[in-house]
């Protein structure tokens, strides 16, 4: 254990040694003394601590502690977390298309993704993965099993499944699974509607497909809905701007050393009239897009003020497969207009009415109710289920067999593992389903205003 701790601390010091800008701000001698003292503290604690602490726990703790003092956007990722982050950024991966979790010591299918080989073959939520290519995966984590399942597009993989008491085998061919971040449709008066939920590497390609459909139908006016789009990659935002705003600078990125990168649009002539929907959940790359539209005066911004995240993070993979993300620059919109902690203000300010959820208790997020429990969390789940149309008796906070059966049905309907425990994923899904249900009966005033502005 002590040798491993020394290795971790050595890696930590090595990380600092790459970075002359940081080193210049540190008293090197004092820093070395502090690291030596930290080693002594760790040895002292480990020598007297009651329980075992793994090498991974120590390393993760050291990294988390360091990155925690930087800002809200700087993070350390384990190797598995870093791979997942890269997949989210890419917007696609090659595999069979299942989301899996560790549940009660088993690797369980939580969701087979729409249009995936897994869904087409008949793999279901709740299936337990027992083998991959005839290799027993008992004792492996979901992250380890995920690495076995994924592979090059077009290659075969055999998945062994336990469903109830039945053992099943599925022979599948891996293919690219696209995590769609774009939805398109044509509204009344031949106005196009694009909902963009994130900026991934494939977002521009997905938008181009929708624009091709719009062009076939002679759509010239488009509402671009970027509400609650928390951002993504800068390059993706710039790619998207090349479809909608004319040539010239669209964002300026200024680094700590004074260097500035300027990103430009190359579009010669604007093809569409656009209105962009934003709200307080629109951040980062979304604000790059909305800012360029606003300050170049080539569209209308509708909604409420955006979040105000005008800083850029860079990703770096470390030699052990883990990775770090930390703030390396600040960006400015057209005309070098600042965005950070300011946001983008709408041209037309419209607030949607929020559903009144005051009568529903909030989930405490401190417990995962099981059959027989009595709590406010159970009451909240019962009240939501009743509102959603499930067959619930009068909500009373007692987790009885009737409520248990309906929770399982909700979990199955929501492509969650249907085991009846009201876990945190189920609580989140219940609340989101309630909000969506309530919003369905509420007029979207922001969208209405955007449409009116384009008429």
C-alpha positions in Angstrom: 0.0 0.0 0.0 2.8 2.5 0.9 4.6 1.9 -2.4 1.3 2.7 -4.2 0.7 5.9 -2.2 4.3 7.0 -3.1 3.5 6.3 -6.8 0.3 8.3 -6.7 2.1 11.3 -5.1 4.9 11.0 -7.6 2.4 11.1 -10.5 0.8 14.2 -8.8 4.1 16.0 -8.7 4.9 15.0 -12.3 1.6 16.5 -13.4 2.7 19.8 -12.0 6.1 19.5 -13.6 4.5 19.6 -17.1 3.1 23.0 -16.5 5.5 25.9 -16.4 2.7 28.5 -16.1 1.5 26.9 -12.9 5.0 26.3 -11.6 5.9 30.0 -12.0 3.1 30.8 -9.5 4.3 28.2 -7.0 7.1 28.3 -4.6 8.7 25.0 -5.8 10.7 24.3 -2.6 7.7 25.0 -0.4 5.5 22.9 -2.7 7.9 19.9 -2.4 7.9 20.2 1.3 4.1 20.3 1.4 3.9 17.2 -0.8 6.3 15.4 1.5 4.2 16.4 4.5 1.1 15.1 2.7 2.8 11.7 2.2 3.5 11.6 6.0 -0.2 12.4 6.7 -1.4 9.7 4.4 0.9 7.1 5.9 -0.1 8.2 9.4 -3.8 7.8 8.7 -3.4 4.5 6.8 -1.5 3.1 9.7 -4.3 3.7 12.1 -7.5 3.7 10.0 -9.9 1.0 10.9 -10.8 0.0 7.3 -9.1 -0.8 4.0 -8.6 2.0 1.6 -7.8 1.1 -2.0 -5.1 2.6 -4.2 -7.8 3.8 -6.6 -9.7 5.6 -3.7 -6.5 7.4 -2.7 -5.6 8.5 -6.2 -9.2 9.6 -7.0 -9.3 11.6 -3.7 -6.0 13.4 -4.4 -7.1 14.4 -7.9 -10.6 15.3 -6.9 -9.2 17.5 -4.1 -6.9 19.4 -6.4 -9.4 20.0 -9.2 -12.0 20.9 -6.6 -10.1 24.1 -5.8 -10.0 25.4 -9.4 -13.5 26.1 -10.5 -16.9 24.5 -11.1 -15.9 23.3 -14.5 -12.6 21.6 -13.8 -12.8 17.8 -13.1 -10.7 14.7 -12.8 -12.1 11.5 -14.5 -11.2 7.9 -13.9 -10.4 6.0 -17.1 -14.0 4.6 -17.4 -15.4 8.1 -16.8 -13.1 9.6 -19.3 -14.1 7.1 -22.0 -17.8 7.8 -21.3 -17.1 11.6 -21.5 -15.4 11.1 -24.9 -18.4 9.1 -26.2 -20.8 11.8 -25.0 -18.7 14.4 -26.8 -18.6 12.4 -30.0 -22.3 11.8 -29.9 -21.8 8.2 -31.0 -20.1 4.9 -30.2 -19.7 1.4 -31.7 -21.5 -1.4 -29.8 -24.9 -3.0 -29.4 -26.7 0.0 -27.8 -27.5 -0.8 -24.2 -27.2 1.2 -21.1 -26.1 -1.0 -18.2 -25.7 -0.6 -14.4 -24.4 -2.5 -11.4 -27.5 -3.6 -9.4 -27.2 -6.0 -6.5 -23.9 -7.4 -7.7 -25.3 -8.1 -11.2 -24.7 -6.2 -14.5 -28.3 -5.3 -15.6 -29.6 -3.8 -18.8 -31.3 -0.5 -17.9 -32.2 0.7 -21.3 -31.8 -0.8 -24.8 -31.4 2.3 -27.0 -33.8 3.1 -29.8 -32.8 1.6 -33.2 -30.0 -0.4 -31.7 -28.9 -4.0 -32.4 -29.8 -4.9 -28.8 -33.4 -3.6 -29.1 -33.9 -5.2 -32.5 -32.6 -8.6 -31.2 -35.1 -8.5 -28.3 -32.8 -7.6 -25.3 -35.0 -6.0 -22.7 -34.7 -3.7 -19.6 -34.1 -5.9 -16.6 -32.1 -8.6 -18.5 -29.0 -9.6 -16.6 -25.8 -9.9 -18.6 -24.0 -13.2 -17.7 -21.4 -13.6 -20.5 -19.8 -11.8 -23.4 -18.4 -14.0 -26.2 -18.9 -17.0 -23.9 -16.7 -15.3 -21.2 -18.3 -15.3 -17.8 -18.6 -11.7 -16.5 -19.6 -12.6 -13.0 -17.8 -10.3 -10.6 -17.1 -7.7 -13.3 -18.4 -4.1 -13.1 -20.7 -2.5 -15.6 -17.8 -0.4 -16.9 -15.7 -3.6 -17.4 -18.5 -5.4 -19.2 -19.1 -2.3 -21.3 -15.6 -2.4 -22.6 -16.0 -6.1 -23.5 -19.2 -5.4 -25.4 -18.0 -2.5 -27.4 -15.8 -3.0 -30.4 -15.2 -2.2 -34.1 -18.3 -1.6 -36.2 -19.4 -4.7 -38.1 -17.8 -7.2 -35.8 -19.8 -9.9 -34.0 -20.4 -10.3 -30.3 -22.3 -12.9 -28.4 -24.3 -11.8 -25.3 -25.4 -14.3 -22.7 -28.6 -13.1 -20.8 -30.4 -14.3 -17.7 -34.1 -13.3 -17.9 -36.0 -14.6 -14.9 -35.0 -18.2 -14.8 -34.3 -18.5 -18.6 -30.8 -18.4 -20.1 -30.7 -16.7 -23.5 -28.0 -16.1 -26.0 -28.0 -13.2 -28.6 -25.6 -13.1 -31.6 -25.3 -9.4 -32.5 -23.3 -7.3 -35.0 -21.8 -4.2 -33.5 -22.6 -0.9 -35.3 -22.4 2.8 -34.7 -24.9 4.0 -32.2 -25.8 7.6 -32.6 -26.8 9.5 -29.5 -29.2 12.0 -31.3 -29.1 15.6 -30.1 -31.4 16.9 -32.9 -35.1 16.8 -33.6 -36.7 18.3 -36.6 -40.3 18.9 -37.8 -42.3 21.2 -40.0 -44.9 23.4 -38.2 -47.9 25.2 -39.5 -47.2 28.0 -42.1 -44.3 25.8 -43.3 -42.0 27.0 -40.5 -39.3 24.5 -39.6 -38.5 23.5 -36.0 -35.1 22.3 -34.9 -34.5 21.2 -31.3 -30.8 20.9 -30.5 -30.2 19.4 -27.1 -26.4 19.4 -27.1 -23.3 20.2 -29.2 -21.5 17.0 -30.0 -19.1 16.1 -32.8 -22.0 14.8 -34.9 -24.5 17.6 -34.2 -23.8 19.5 -37.4 -24.3 16.4 -39.5 -27.6 15.6 -37.8 -28.7 19.2 -38.4 -27.7 19.0 -42.0 -30.0 16.0 -42.5 -32.9 18.0 -41.1 -32.1 21.0 -43.2 -32.1 18.8 -46.3 -35.6 17.8 -45.5 -36.6 21.4 -44.9 -35.1 22.3 -48.3 -37.1 19.6 -50.0 -40.2 21.2 -48.6 -39.1 24.8 -49.4 -38.8 25.8 -45.7 -37.3 29.2 -45.4 -38.0 30.1 -41.8 -36.8 28.1 -38.8 -37.2 28.1 -35.1 -34.1 26.7 -33.4 -34.9 25.5 -29.9 -31.8 25.5 -27.7 -33.6 25.8 -24.3 -31.9 23.7 -21.6 -29.0 23.0 -24.0 -26.0 23.0 -21.6 -23.5 23.2 -24.4 -20.8 20.9 -25.7 -17.8 21.4 -28.0 -16.8 24.8 -29.4 -16.1 23.4 -32.8 -19.6 22.0 -33.0 -21.1 25.4 -32.3 -19.0 27.0 -35.0 -19.9 24.3 -37.5 -23.6 25.0 -36.8 -23.2 28.7 -37.2 -21.8 28.1 -40.7 -25.3 27.0 -41.7 -27.1 30.1 -40.4 -24.9 33.3 -40.1 -22.8 35.0 -42.7 -19.0 35.1 -43.0 -16.9 36.8 -40.3 -15.8 36.3 -36.7 -18.3 34.4 -34.6 -16.3 33.8 -31.4 -13.0 34.9 -29.8 -11.2 32.6 -27.5 -8.6 34.3 -25.2 -6.1 32.2 -23.2 -4.2 33.0 -20.0 -1.0 33.8 -21.9 -2.8 36.5 -23.9 -3.0 34.4 -27.1 -6.3 34.8 -29.0 -8.0 32.4 -31.4 -10.7 33.7 -33.7 -13.3 31.4 -35.2 -15.2 32.4 -38.3 -18.2 31.6 -40.4 -17.6 31.1 -44.1 -21.3 31.3 -45.2 -21.6 33.8 -48.1 -25.3 34.4 -47.9 -27.9 33.7 -45.3 -30.4 31.0 -46.5 -32.9 31.0 -43.6 -34.7 33.4 -41.4 -34.2 32.1 -37.9 -35.5 32.6 -34.4 -33.4 31.0 -31.5 -35.1 29.9 -28.3 -33.0 30.2 -25.1 -33.6 30.1 -21.4 -31.6 30.0 -18.1 -30.6 26.4 -19.0 -28.9 27.5 -22.2 -25.1 27.6 -21.6 -21.6 27.5 -23.1 -21.6 26.4 -26.7 -25.3 27.4 -26.9 -24.3 30.9 -25.9 -21.7 31.0 -28.6 -24.4 30.2 -31.1 -27.0 32.6 -29.7 -24.5 35.4 -29.2 -23.3 35.2 -32.9 -26.9 35.3 -34.1 -27.8 38.2 -31.8 -24.7 40.4 -32.3 -24.5 39.9 -36.0 -28.2 40.8 -36.1 -29.0 37.8 -38.3 -31.8 36.3 -36.3 -34.1 36.9 -33.3 -33.4 35.6 -29.8 -36.5 34.7 -27.9 -37.0 33.5 -24.3 -35.1 34.4 -21.1 -31.5 35.3 -20.3 -29.1 32.5 -20.8 -26.9 30.9 -18.1 -23.6 32.9 -18.6 -20.9 30.3 -19.0 -18.2 32.0 -21.1 -15.2 29.8 -20.3 -13.6 27.0 -22.3 -12.4 23.7 -20.9 -9.7 21.5 -22.5 -9.5 17.7 -22.1 -6.3 15.8 -21.5 -5.8 12.1 -21.2 -3.3 11.0 -18.6 -0.9 8.1 -19.1 -2.9 5.7 -17.0 -6.0 6.2 -19.1 -7.7 8.6 -16.8 -8.3 12.2 -17.8 -8.7 15.8 -16.7 -10.8 18.7 -17.9 -10.0 22.2 -16.7 -10.6 25.8 -17.7 -8.0 27.1 -20.1 -9.6 30.1 -21.7 -12.5 32.6 -21.8 -14.5 33.2 -24.9 -16.2 36.4 -26.2 -18.9 36.8 -28.7 -19.0 38.9 -31.8 -17.3 42.3 -31.3 -15.5 40.7 -28.3 -18.7 41.0 -26.3 -18.2 39.3 -22.9 -20.5 36.4 -22.0 -19.2 34.9 -18.8 -21.4 35.5 -15.8 -23.5 37.8 -18.1 -25.2 35.5 -20.6 -27.1 36.3 -23.7 -30.2 38.5 -23.4 -33.2 37.8 -25.6 -34.5 40.3 -28.2 -38.0 39.2 -27.2 -38.3 38.4 -23.5 -40.9 35.7 -22.9 -41.3 33.5 -19.8 -43.2 30.3 -19.9 -45.6 29.5 -17.1 -44.0 26.9 -14.9 -46.2 24.0 -13.7 -47.4 24.3 -10.1 -45.8 21.3 -8.4 -46.1 22.8 -4.9 -48.7 20.1 -3.9 -46.2 17.3 -4.5 -43.6 16.5 -1.8 -40.0 16.7 -3.0 -37.9 13.5 -2.9 -35.4 13.6 -0.1 -32.8 11.7 -2.1 -31.6 10.1 1.1 -33.4 6.8 0.8 -34.5 4.2 -1.7 -37.9 3.0 -0.5 -38.7 -0.7 -0.7 -41.9 -2.7 -0.1 -43.2 -2.1 3.4 -41.5 1.3 3.9 -43.5 4.3 5.1 -42.2 7.8 4.2 -42.8 11.1 2.4 -40.8 9.7 -0.5 -43.3 6.9 -1.0 -46.1 9.5 -0.7 -44.5 11.6 -3.5 -44.1 8.6 -5.7 -47.8 7.6 -5.2 -49.1 11.1 -5.9 -47.1 11.3 -9.1 -48.1 7.9 -10.3 -51.8 8.8 -9.6 -51.4 12.0 -11.6 -49.8 10.1 -14.4 -52.8 7.7 -14.6 -51.4 4.6 -12.9 -53.8 2.5 -10.8 -52.9 3.8 -7.4 -55.3 3.9 -4.4 -55.5 7.0 -2.3 -51.8 8.0 -1.7 -50.9 7.5 2.0 -47.1 7.1 2.1 -47.3 3.4 2.8 -45.4 1.3 0.2 -47.9 -1.5 -0.1 -48.2 -4.3 -2.8 -50.5 -2.1 -5.0 -48.0 0.8 -5.1 -45.1 -1.7 -5.6 -46.8 -3.2 -8.6 -47.4 0.2 -10.2 -43.8 1.3 -9.5 -42.6 -1.8 -11.4 -45.0 -0.9 -14.2 -43.7 2.7 -14.3 -40.1 1.4 -14.3 -40.8 -0.9 -17.2 -42.6 1.8 -19.1 -39.6 4.1 -18.5 -37.1 1.4 -19.7 -35.7 1.2 -16.1 -34.9 -2.0 -14.3 -38.3 -3.1 -13.0 -37.5 -4.3 -9.5 -39.8 -2.2 -7.4 -37.3 -0.3 -5.4 -37.9 3.5 -5.7 -34.2 4.2 -6.3 -32.8 7.6 -7.3 -33.1 6.9 -11.0 -36.7 6.1 -10.6 -37.3 9.2 -8.4 -35.7 11.4 -11.2 -37.8 9.6 -13.8 -41.0 10.1 -11.8 -40.3 13.8 -11.4 -39.4 14.4 -15.0 -42.5 12.5 -16.1 -44.6 14.7 -13.9 -43.1 17.9 -15.2 -43.6 16.7 -18.8 -47.2 15.7 -18.1 -47.9 19.1 -16.5 -46.2 21.0 -19.3 -48.2 19.2 -21.9 -51.2 21.1 -20.6 -49.4 24.4 -20.6 -49.1 26.6 -23.7 -45.5 27.1 -24.9 -45.5 30.9 -25.0 -41.9 31.1 -26.0 -42.3 28.9 -29.0 -45.5 30.8 -29.9 -43.6 34.1 -29.7 -40.8 32.8 -31.9 -43.3 31.7 -34.6 -45.0 35.0 -34.5 -41.7 36.8 -34.9 -41.0 34.9 -38.1 -44.4 35.4 -39.7 
